[in-house]
Amino acid sequence: MTHLSRLVLASLMVGLLTAAAQAKSFFKVGDPAPNFTLETVDGQTISLAQYKGKVVVLGLFHICEPCLIQGTELQKVHEAFQGKNVQVLGVNSAGNSKEKVKEFLKEFPVKISYPYMVDPKKETDKLYGGGRFIPNVYIIDQDGKIRWQRVGTMEIGAAEVIKAEVEKLLAQGKSGGAL
């Protein structure tokens, strides 16, 4: 490997590490989750604030393979907590049309039964710092505070990891507490 190749490779690595570090620091544990109101692919209007008092697992997605994988993992979380004080929400934060998002959802290996919203104005991308780092998953406690996050494709949040974090919040009850 030439000196120039090593220099280029080192620069790329520094850039990737910097991006990953920035992606993991959009919010601090305990920061309030920004509210939004959007329409689901089925035409229902949903606001994040309406789920205060529940643990919310929020996924921000584009139309891409990592988002398909993460969205499928969130379906497993949704199924695991049905009937409990937990709400899973998905948002296409890329501004894609409802029709394109519906077509994308048909590609999933499972039927998505949690509310999946479209964000034509990309408000959630702005609020949550998405866009460059997708998919994003946030776990929001019963008081509306962010308690866990995975930002970007560096680490897909597996269903088992997310379920463990949700269980911690359910066990703590309404008081949240640092995780």
C-alpha positions as CSV (number, residue, x, y, z in Angstrom):
1,M,0.0,0.0,0.0
2,T,1.4,3.4,-1.0
3,H,1.8,6.3,1.4
4,L,-1.0,8.1,-0.5
5,S,-3.4,5.1,-0.2
6,R,-2.7,4.9,3.6
7,L,-3.3,8.6,4.0
8,V,-6.6,8.3,2.1
9,L,-7.7,5.3,4.1
10,A,-6.8,6.9,7.4
11,S,-8.8,10.0,6.4
12,L,-11.8,7.9,5.5
13,M,-11.6,6.1,8.8
14,V,-11.4,9.3,10.8
15,G,-14.4,10.6,8.9
16,L,-16.5,7.5,9.5
17,L,-15.6,7.5,13.2
18,T,-16.4,11.2,13.5
19,A,-19.8,10.6,11.8
20,A,-20.6,7.7,14.0
21,A,-19.7,9.7,17.1
22,Q,-21.9,12.6,16.0
23,A,-24.8,10.2,15.1
24,K,-24.7,8.7,18.6
25,S,-24.9,12.1,20.3
26,F,-28.0,13.8,18.9
27,F,-29.7,13.5,22.2
28,K,-28.6,12.8,25.8
29,V,-30.5,10.2,27.8
30,G,-33.2,12.2,29.6
31,D,-33.7,14.8,26.8
32,P,-37.4,15.4,25.9
33,A,-38.5,13.7,22.7
34,P,-39.6,16.3,20.2
35,N,-43.3,16.1,19.4
36,F,-44.7,15.7,15.9
37,T,-48.1,15.0,14.4
38,L,-48.3,13.0,11.1
39,E,-50.6,10.8,9.1
40,T,-50.2,7.0,8.9
41,V,-50.3,5.1,5.6
42,D,-53.9,4.2,6.5
43,G,-54.9,7.9,6.9
44,Q,-55.0,8.1,10.7
45,T,-53.5,11.3,12.3
46,I,-51.1,10.5,15.1
47,S,-49.1,12.7,17.5
48,L,-46.2,11.5,19.6
49,A,-47.7,13.4,22.6
50,Q,-50.8,11.2,22.6
51,Y,-48.7,8.3,23.8
52,K,-47.4,10.1,27.0
53,G,-47.8,7.6,29.8
54,K,-46.6,4.7,27.6
55,V,-43.2,3.5,26.6
56,V,-42.7,4.4,22.9
57,V,-40.4,2.7,20.5
58,L,-39.9,5.1,17.6
59,G,-38.3,4.2,14.3
60,L,-37.3,6.8,11.7
61,F,-36.8,5.2,8.3
62,H,-36.2,5.9,4.6
63,I,-36.8,3.4,1.8
64,C,-33.6,1.3,2.1
65,E,-32.5,-2.2,3.0
66,P,-31.2,-1.3,6.6
67,C,-34.6,0.4,7.2
68,L,-36.4,-2.8,6.0
69,I,-34.4,-4.8,8.4
70,Q,-34.9,-2.4,11.3
71,G,-38.6,-2.1,10.6
72,T,-38.9,-5.9,10.7
73,E,-37.1,-5.9,14.1
74,L,-39.6,-3.3,15.4
75,Q,-42.5,-5.6,14.3
76,K,-41.1,-8.3,16.6
77,V,-41.0,-5.7,19.4
78,H,-44.6,-4.7,18.6
79,E,-45.8,-8.3,18.8
80,A,-43.9,-8.9,22.1
81,F,-45.5,-6.0,23.9
82,Q,-49.1,-6.1,22.5
83,G,-51.5,-5.5,25.4
84,K,-48.8,-3.8,27.5
85,N,-48.1,-0.1,28.1
86,V,-45.9,0.1,25.0
87,Q,-46.4,1.7,21.6
88,V,-44.2,1.0,18.5
89,L,-44.3,3.7,15.8
90,G,-42.6,3.9,12.5
91,V,-42.1,7.1,10.4
92,N,-40.9,7.4,6.8
93,S,-38.9,10.6,7.5
94,A,-37.6,10.9,3.9
95,G,-40.5,12.7,2.4
96,N,-41.6,9.8,0.2
97,S,-45.2,9.6,-1.0
98,K,-47.7,7.5,0.8
99,E,-47.9,5.3,-2.3
100,K,-44.1,4.6,-2.3
101,V,-44.1,3.9,1.4
102,K,-47.0,1.4,1.0
103,E,-45.1,-0.3,-1.8
104,F,-42.0,-0.4,0.4
105,L,-43.9,-2.0,3.3
106,K,-45.1,-4.8,0.9
107,E,-41.4,-5.8,0.6
108,F,-41.0,-6.6,4.3
109,P,-40.8,-10.3,5.2
110,V,-43.6,-9.7,7.8
111,K,-46.8,-7.6,7.8
112,I,-46.1,-4.4,9.7
113,S,-49.0,-3.9,12.1
114,Y,-47.7,-1.0,14.1
115,P,-48.7,2.6,13.0
116,Y,-46.4,3.6,10.1
117,M,-46.5,7.3,9.3
118,V,-45.4,9.4,6.3
119,D,-43.6,12.7,6.8
120,P,-43.8,14.6,3.4
121,K,-42.2,17.7,4.8
122,K,-39.3,15.8,6.5
123,E,-40.2,17.4,9.9
124,T,-39.0,14.4,11.9
125,D,-35.7,14.3,10.0
126,K,-35.2,17.9,11.2
127,L,-36.4,17.3,14.7
128,Y,-34.4,14.1,15.3
129,G,-31.3,14.9,13.2
130,G,-32.0,12.1,10.7
131,G,-31.3,12.1,7.0
132,R,-27.6,11.4,7.2
133,F,-28.0,8.6,9.7
134,I,-30.8,6.2,9.0
135,P,-32.4,4.1,10.5
136,N,-32.9,5.7,13.9
137,V,-34.6,4.0,16.8
138,Y,-35.5,5.8,20.0
139,I,-37.0,4.4,23.2
140,I,-39.0,7.1,24.9
141,D,-40.2,6.7,28.5
142,Q,-43.6,7.3,30.0
143,D,-42.7,10.9,30.7
144,G,-41.7,11.6,27.1
145,K,-38.0,11.5,27.6
146,I,-35.5,9.7,25.4
147,R,-34.0,6.8,27.3
148,W,-32.2,4.8,24.6
149,Q,-31.2,5.5,21.0
150,R,-29.5,3.8,18.0
151,V,-28.7,6.2,15.2
152,G,-27.6,5.1,11.8
153,T,-26.7,1.8,10.2
154,M,-23.6,1.2,12.2
155,E,-25.6,-0.9,14.6
156,I,-29.1,-2.3,13.8
157,G,-31.1,-2.4,17.0
158,A,-32.0,-6.0,17.2
159,A,-35.5,-6.8,18.7
160,E,-33.9,-8.6,21.7
161,V,-31.8,-5.5,22.6
162,I,-34.8,-3.2,22.2
163,K,-37.1,-5.5,24.2
164,A,-34.6,-5.6,27.1
165,E,-34.5,-1.8,27.2
166,V,-38.3,-1.5,27.1
167,E,-38.6,-4.1,29.9
168,K,-36.3,-1.9,32.1
169,L,-38.6,1.0,31.7
170,L,-41.7,-1.0,32.3
171,A,-40.1,-2.4,35.5
172,Q,-39.2,1.2,36.7
173,G,-42.8,2.3,36.1
174,K,-43.5,6.0,35.4
175,S,-40.4,7.4,37.1
176,G,-38.0,6.6,34.2
177,G,-34.6,6.8,35.8
178,A,-31.2,6.9,33.9
179,L,-30.3,3.8,31.9
